[in-house]
Amino acid sequence: MHHRWNNVLLAGLLTVVASGCAVEVPKTPKPANLILISLDALRADHLSSYGYHRRTTPFLDEIAAQGIRYSHATVNTHGTPPSHTTMLSSLYQETHRVGLGLTPGQPEAPLIPAEIELVRVPFILWGRDIPAGVVDPGLVSTIDIAPTLLGIAGVSPSAVMEGRNVLGPDPTPWREQRVFAQYGTAVYSIRTPSFKLIESAGGRQMLFDLARDPRERRNIAAEQPDLTAALAAELEDWRLARPNLVNLASSNTEIDPATEEQLKVLGYLD
């Protein structure tokens, strides 16, 4: 292929790791030109490069073969506006609050396994200084896109961002990696390399062994009460630790100048 693009990041967004060694991106003398391709509602399991039996995506397969394909990439929330807000701001929905129309007390969103499994998305990096032919099995998500693009461009990510540069070093051991996701305030989930816990606002819990049950058909929460409780506690700690930028921007709370500037850039302050 002959392309003028320097770097391409492909992310397919649906409704709702890193590897043991980091990929070093050498510094280049010229600024990187970046192209972000977002394909809404694109399932990873329908791309040939992700194992689909039909040759549905020859162009994307060629890009994947010449770059890095992340085999366990997910989104952090459902719906186009919240997902794209997370993708472009590197903020969780719990933080940016876009699309949080569901509140406790409303009818619960159904926990249908067929829906829950549609969270895996294609995540491909390709371009100058991007290693070719790499399949990274670590846990990444769309919240990591903005910091990664900034890193490729040689720009430090904002301190407000909650994702990470997937090409940079990850100090988190593989077994301790976590990906958090939510469906408004109705459903939250935490994923580890081996398990996923889904918890509804009404308290219903579903635990899946991803190695033995990758399609998430068998709820083992009752069989693994200690693990379920531990992951539920992690999920609650994560939720409570999220800053509410909408409330912060509308309150009289004093914030430091650097944070204020970042909030202006993200559109939360005038």
N, C-alpha and C positions, 0 to 999 in steps of 0.2 A: 504494500500500500504506500502511496505517496501522499502525505498529508502535511499541511502547513501548521497544524495544531501542535503546540508545545506540550500541553498536558490536558488530559481529559479525565473527568471523574464522572462515572455513571452511577446513578442511584435510582432504583425503581421503588416508588412509594406505594404502599398498600394501606388498608385500614390499620392496624396494629396488628484472635479474638484478639488478646492479640497473641501472636506466636511467641515462642520462647525467646527469640532474638529479634531485636528491632532492626528495621531497614534504614540504613543511613542514606540520606539523599545529599549528594555532594553539592557544594555551593557552585552556582553557575555565574559567569560574568554578566549575563544579561538577565533582566527581569523576566520571569515566566509569564507567558500568556496562558490563561486558563479558560477552559470551556467546561461548564457543568451541564450535563444532560440528565434531566429528570423525566422519567417515564411514569406517569401516574397509573396506579393499579396494576403494575407489572409484577407478575409472580416469578420468583427465581426459578421455580421448578418447571417453568415453561420456556426456559432458555436452553439451547443445546449445550452450552458450556457448563450449565448447572445440572446436566444429566438427562434432559428431556430427550425422548427417543426420536423425535422428529427434528429435522434441521430447520428450525424456525427463525434463528437469528444469526445468519452467517457473518454479517458485519460485526456484530457485537462479540461473536465467538472469536473473530480474528483479533479484535482489540484485547479481549481477555487473554488470549494466547501470548500477546506481546506485552502484557502488563501484570498487575497483581489482581487476582480475583479472591475476594473474601467469601469463604464458603458458609460462614455463620453470621451473616449480617441481618439485622432486623430494623424495623422502625420503632419509634418510641411512643407513638400515639396513632389513633385512627382518624381518617378524614383528611382531605387535601389541605384546607387552610391551617389546621393545627400542625400537620406533618411538615408542611413547607415552612411554617414559622420556626419549628424546631430545627429543621435542616439548615436554614439560613442564619439563624441567630445562635445556634448551639445552646438553646435553653429548653428545658423540659416543659411540657404543657403545664405541669403543676406550678412552674415559675412564670411563664409568659401569659398563662390564663386564656389563651385564644381557644374558643370553642368549648369552654367549660359550662355547658348548658345543663348537664345532668347533675343533680344534687341528691344527697341522701334524702330518702323519703319518697322520691319518685319511683316509678316501677323499675325494677332491676333490669339491666341489660342481660339477655339470656347468655349463659356460658355454654355456647355450642362449640364442641371441639373442632368442627369443620371451619368455624370462623377463626378460632384461636390459632390454628395452624397456618393461616394465611398472613403470617407476619414476616416470613423470610423474604428478603428482597435481594436483587443483584446489587453488588457494590464492587465496582471495577475502577482501578486507577491505571492510566496508560499515558506515556509520554516521555519526554526527555528526562533522563536520570531516574526513571522508574524501572526497577528490575523487571525483566521479562520472564514469563512462564512461571510465575509464583502463585501458588494457591495457599492462602493464609487461613488456617482453621480457627483462629482466635475469635473472640466475641467483639464485634463492632456494631455500631448502629448509626442511624442517620444524624444523631446529635454530634457525631464526630466529623461530619463533612466540612463544616466551616473552619474549624481549627486546622484540619488537614490542608485545605486549600490555602489558608494563610501561611502555613508552614512551607508549602511548596513555593509560595511567592516571597518567602524570606521575611514575613511579617509576624511578629509575636501575637498570639491570640489575646483577645480581651480577657481581663481577669474575671469578668462577669460570666464568660462562657463556661458551660458545664460539661462539654465534651472534651475530647483530646485529639491530638494529632496522631493518627494511626501509623504514620511513618516514623514517628519519634520513639524514643525509649519508653517502655511501659514498666514502671516499678512494681506493678501488681503481679504476683505469681499467678500462673495459669489457673490453678485450682481456686483462686480467690477472685477471679474475674466475675463481674456482675453487669447485667443489662437490665434497666428498669423501663417499664412501659405502662401506659394507662389508656383507658377509654373514658375520657371525661373524668368524672369523679365516681363513676359506677363500677369500674373494674380496674384493678391494678395488678401488675405482675412483676416478678423478679426472676431472672434467669441466671443460672450458673452454667459452667461447661457441661454439667451432667443432669441438672434438674431444672424444672420450671414450676413456680408456684403462681397460681392465679387466685386472686381474692376479690370478692365482690363487696360492695358497700354494705350489704346485708350480712356479711360475715361468712358466706359460703367460700370454702377453700377447695382448690383442685391442685393436686401435685402430680407431676408427670416425670417419669424416668426417661429422659431423652435418648439415652443409649439403647434401651430396650423397647421404647415406645415412641419413636420419633414423630409419629402422626398424632400423638397425644390423645389416645383413645381410652386409656385406663387410668382412672383417678386412684392414686395410692395414698392419699392424705391420711386415711384412717389406718393404713398399715405402717405409716412412717410418722407418728405423731411428734416425735422429737425434732426430726428434720423439718416438718411442716411448721412447728412453732418457731424454730430458729430462723427460717427464711421469712416467716411472717413478721418477726421482730425486726429483721433487717429492712424489710419493706416499709414498715411503719417508721423506723428511724430515718430512712431516706425521704419519705413523704414529709415528715415534720421538719426536716432540715432544709427543704426547698424554700428559698425566699419568694415572697409574693410581690413581684415588681409592680403590679398594678396598685396594690395597697400602698407600697412604699412611695410610688410616684405621687399619689394623691394625699399622702399624710403630711404632717408637719415635722416628720422625723428628719433630723440633720444627717446629711450624708457627706462623705468626703468628696473633694473636687474631682478626683479620678473616677469614682463611681458615678458621680453626677454626669460627667462627660460621656461615659459609656451608656448611661440610660438615655441621654439625648440622641446618641448615635443609633440606638435601638428603637427610638421613637416613643419612649415612655415619658419623656419630659420635653417641654418646648424650649 
